[in-house]
């Protein structure tokens, strides 16, 4: 499979593993890269020293390209960027902020920069400051989402029409049919989160992985629209969050309800009642916990079968 994304990152398949908090450590990132995709270490749940350790371990585990995701709203984003440069990482995916603050520094060190965006407006801004590509993330995605709640199906072709840089599609993509659909919309590749979060190599808690496997099409909910818009698996905490918003709680009270380290509690520690278990709507397509190698084999087979079906219909 050859696209602008495979050429940009020198990878075999245009499949990027999302740099998810409490999920995407060196084991997951290196496994994805070894299978021909691009693995990302998720620094959002790491202090700078821990990120450095994960990068070093990832270099030991793979000789293929990999990268790091940095949420730019973190107070120590400057330090995380410095670690990336020190360790000679050449691919960075940024999210939750504006990449313009760091783009010159990263570019001077020959780092390719990809920014996650929820709209054409932000896509154009990312292109203007010099990003090499963007991830167009629809509201189907797990975790934090764009306030306009634009779906992947609607967002990707509009980004492709508006931008000159390559577009990756994200949100609700968990099998080969989704990958082929994204490519058909004009995307040069995909970023997949939830399917890899429920892999053997993921650092998420077994309880979290099992909740993903048990999910159906109604298993997730959008909450905290006033303070961040998060998609998560339904549980007691998620229900209380939705009820609080329906009752008109203000931002301060909602932040108090959210508290600190809810993501860690749910994803990493496996608290199925009080934890924030972020996952996308594609969770309903995940039926078993597989190794990354098995996931890639399955994805590629599904792409092939979907392509055969399309060819039969069109002919």
C-alpha positions in Angstrom: 0.0 0.0 0.0 1.6 3.2 -1.2 0.2 6.6 -0.2 1.6 10.0 0.7 1.6 8.9 4.3 3.6 5.7 3.7 6.1 7.8 1.8 6.2 10.6 4.5 7.0 8.1 7.3 8.7 5.4 5.3 6.3 2.7 6.5 4.7 -0.2 4.7 1.0 0.4 5.5 -0.8 3.8 6.1 -1.9 2.7 9.5 -1.0 4.8 12.5 -1.6 3.7 16.1 -3.0 6.5 18.2 -0.8 7.8 21.1 -3.4 7.1 23.8 -2.9 7.9 27.4 -2.3 4.9 29.7 -2.4 2.6 26.7 0.4 3.5 24.2 3.8 2.6 25.8 6.9 1.3 24.0 5.5 -2.2 23.8 2.5 -1.2 21.8 4.3 1.4 19.7 7.2 -1.0 18.7 4.8 -3.9 17.9 2.8 -1.7 15.5 6.0 -0.4 13.9 7.3 -3.9 13.5 4.2 -4.9 11.6 4.7 -2.1 9.1 2.5 0.7 10.6 3.6 3.7 12.6 3.5 3.2 16.4 3.2 6.2 18.7 4.2 6.5 22.3 1.5 8.4 24.2 3.3 10.9 26.4 0.1 12.3 27.8 0.3 10.0 30.8 4.1 10.3 31.2 6.5 12.6 33.0 9.6 13.6 30.9 11.9 11.1 32.5 9.4 8.2 31.9 8.9 9.3 28.3 12.7 9.1 27.8 12.7 5.5 29.2 9.9 4.5 26.8 11.7 6.0 23.8 14.9 4.2 24.7 13.1 0.9 25.1 11.2 1.4 21.9 14.5 1.9 20.0 15.7 -1.4 21.4 12.5 -3.2 20.4 12.3 -2.0 16.8 14.4 -0.6 14.0 11.4 0.7 12.2 10.1 4.3 12.4 8.0 5.3 15.4 6.9 8.5 16.9 5.5 10.3 20.0 2.2 12.0 20.7 2.2 15.2 22.8 -0.9 16.9 24.2 0.3 20.5 23.9 -1.9 21.8 26.8 0.2 19.9 29.3 2.1 22.2 31.6 5.4 20.3 30.9 5.0 20.2 27.1 8.2 22.2 26.7 10.1 19.5 28.6 8.5 16.7 26.6 9.5 18.4 23.3 13.1 18.7 24.6 13.1 14.9 25.4 12.0 14.2 21.9 14.7 16.3 20.4 17.4 14.9 22.8 16.4 11.3 21.9 16.3 12.1 18.1 12.7 11.2 17.5 11.8 12.2 14.0 8.0 12.1 14.1 5.7 13.9 16.5 1.9 13.9 16.6 0.5 16.9 18.5 -3.0 17.4 19.9 -5.0 19.5 22.4 -3.4 22.8 21.6 -1.7 24.9 18.9 1.5 23.4 17.2 2.7 26.8 16.2 4.5 27.3 19.5 6.9 24.4 18.8 6.9 24.0 15.0 10.1 26.0 14.4 12.1 24.2 17.1 10.9 20.8 15.9 11.5 21.5 12.2 15.1 22.7 12.9 15.7 19.3 14.3 14.2 17.5 11.2 11.1 16.4 13.0 7.9 15.7 11.0 4.9 17.2 12.7 1.3 16.0 12.4 -1.5 17.7 14.3 -4.9 16.3 15.4 -7.8 18.5 14.4 -11.6 18.4 14.5 -12.5 20.9 11.7 -11.4 22.5 8.5 -10.6 25.7 10.3 -8.1 24.1 12.5 -6.7 22.0 9.6 -6.0 25.2 7.7 -4.2 26.7 10.8 -2.1 23.5 11.1 -1.2 23.7 7.4 -0.4 27.4 7.7 2.2 27.0 10.5 4.0 24.2 8.6 2.6 20.8 9.8 3.4 18.0 7.5 0.0 16.4 7.8 -3.1 16.4 9.9 -5.3 13.8 11.6 -8.9 14.6 11.0 -10.7 13.2 14.0 -14.4 12.7 13.9 -16.7 12.7 17.0 -16.8 8.9 16.9 -13.3 8.8 18.4 -12.7 8.0 22.0 -11.3 10.6 24.4 -11.5 14.3 23.8 -13.5 15.5 20.8 -14.3 18.7 18.8 -17.1 20.8 20.1 -18.9 20.8 16.8 -19.3 17.0 16.9 -18.5 16.5 13.2 -18.4 12.9 12.1 -15.5 11.3 10.3 -17.6 10.6 7.2 -18.4 14.3 6.9 -15.1 15.7 8.0 -12.5 13.8 5.9 -13.7 14.8 2.4 -14.0 18.4 3.4 -10.4 18.4 4.8 -9.2 16.7 1.7 -10.8 19.4 -0.5 -9.5 22.2 1.6 -5.9 21.2 2.4 -2.8 20.6 0.4 -1.0 18.5 3.0 -2.0 14.8 3.6 -5.0 13.9 5.7 -5.2 11.0 8.1 -8.7 9.8 9.1 -9.6 8.9 12.7 -12.7 8.2 14.7 -14.8 5.0 14.5 -12.2 3.1 12.4 -11.6 -0.3 13.9 -11.5 -2.7 11.0 -10.4 -3.0 7.4 -13.7 -1.8 6.0 -13.2 1.5 7.9 -9.7 1.8 6.5 -10.8 1.3 2.9 -13.7 3.7 3.5 -11.3 6.4 4.8 -9.0 5.9 1.8 -12.1 6.2 -0.5 -12.9 9.5 1.1 -9.5 10.8 0.1 -7.5 10.2 3.3 -3.9 9.1 2.8 -4.1 6.8 5.8 -5.8 6.2 9.1 -5.2 6.6 12.8 -6.7 3.8 14.9 -7.1 3.9 18.7 -9.6 1.7 20.3 -8.8 -1.5 18.3 -5.1 -1.2 19.5 -6.1 -0.2 23.0 -7.7 -3.7 23.3 -4.5 -5.5 22.1 -2.3 -7.8 24.1 0.6 -5.2 23.9 -1.6 -2.3 25.2 -0.7 -1.2 28.7 -4.4 -0.8 29.6 -5.8 -2.8 32.4 -7.5 -6.2 31.5 -10.8 -4.9 32.9 -10.7 -2.0 30.4 -9.9 -4.3 27.5 -12.7 -6.6 28.4 -15.2 -3.7 28.6 -14.1 -2.8 25.0 -14.7 -6.4 23.9 -18.1 -6.4 25.5 -19.1 -3.1 23.9 -21.9 -2.8 21.4 -23.0 0.1 19.2 -24.6 1.9 22.2 -21.7 1.4 24.6 -20.2 4.9 24.6 -21.4 8.3 25.6 -20.3 11.9 25.1 -19.9 13.8 28.4 -18.5 17.0 29.8 -19.5 19.1 26.8 -19.0 22.3 28.9 -15.4 21.5 29.8 -13.9 19.3 27.2 -16.3 16.8 25.4 -15.1 13.3 26.2 -16.3 10.0 24.7 -16.1 7.1 27.1 -17.6 3.7 27.8 -20.8 3.9 29.8 -20.5 3.2 33.5 -21.7 4.7 36.8 -19.3 7.6 36.6 -20.3 8.4 33.0 -24.0 8.3 33.9 -23.4 10.7 36.8 -21.5 13.1 34.4 -24.3 13.1 31.9 -26.9 13.6 34.6 -24.9 16.5 36.1 -24.8 18.3 32.7 -28.6 17.7 32.2 -29.2 19.3 35.6 -27.2 22.4 34.5 -24.1 22.1 36.7 -21.6 24.9 36.0 -18.0 24.3 34.8 -16.5 24.5 38.3 -18.8 21.8 39.7 -18.2 19.6 36.6 -14.4 19.9 37.0 -14.8 18.9 40.6 -16.8 15.9 39.6 -14.2 14.9 37.0 -11.4 15.4 39.5 -7.9 14.3 38.7 -6.6 11.1 37.2 -10.0 9.7 36.2 -8.4 8.3 33.0 -5.7 6.5 35.0 -8.4 5.1 37.3 -10.4 3.7 34.5 -7.9 2.8 31.7 -4.8 1.8 33.7 -6.2 0.7 37.1 -9.4 -0.9 35.7 -12.0 0.7 38.0 -15.2 -0.1 36.0 -17.4 2.0 38.3 -15.5 5.2 39.0 -13.0 5.3 36.2 -13.1 7.3 33.0 -12.8 4.5 30.4 -12.2 6.4 27.2 -13.1 4.5 24.0 -14.5 5.3 20.5 -17.7 4.0 18.9 -15.6 1.5 17.0 -15.5 -0.5 20.2 -18.6 -2.3 19.0 -16.4 -3.8 16.2 -13.8 -5.2 18.6 -14.8 -8.8 19.5 -11.6 -10.2 21.0 -8.2 -9.2 22.5 -5.6 -10.0 19.9 -1.8 -9.4 19.5 -0.8 -6.5 17.2 0.5 -9.1 14.7 -3.0 -10.7 14.6 -4.7 -7.3 14.4 -2.6 -6.4 11.3 -3.3 -9.7 9.6 -7.0 -9.3 10.3 -7.1 -5.6 9.1 -5.3 -6.4 5.9 -7.6 -9.4 5.2 -10.6 -7.2 5.8 -9.3 -4.5 3.4 -8.9 -7.2 0.7 -12.3 -8.6 1.2 -14.0 -5.2 1.2 -12.1 -4.2 -1.9 -13.3 -7.4 -3.7 -16.9 -6.6 -2.7 -16.6 -3.1 -3.9 -15.1 -4.2 -7.2 -18.0 -6.7 -7.7 -20.6 -4.0 -7.0 -19.1 -1.4 -9.2 -18.4 -3.8 -12.1 
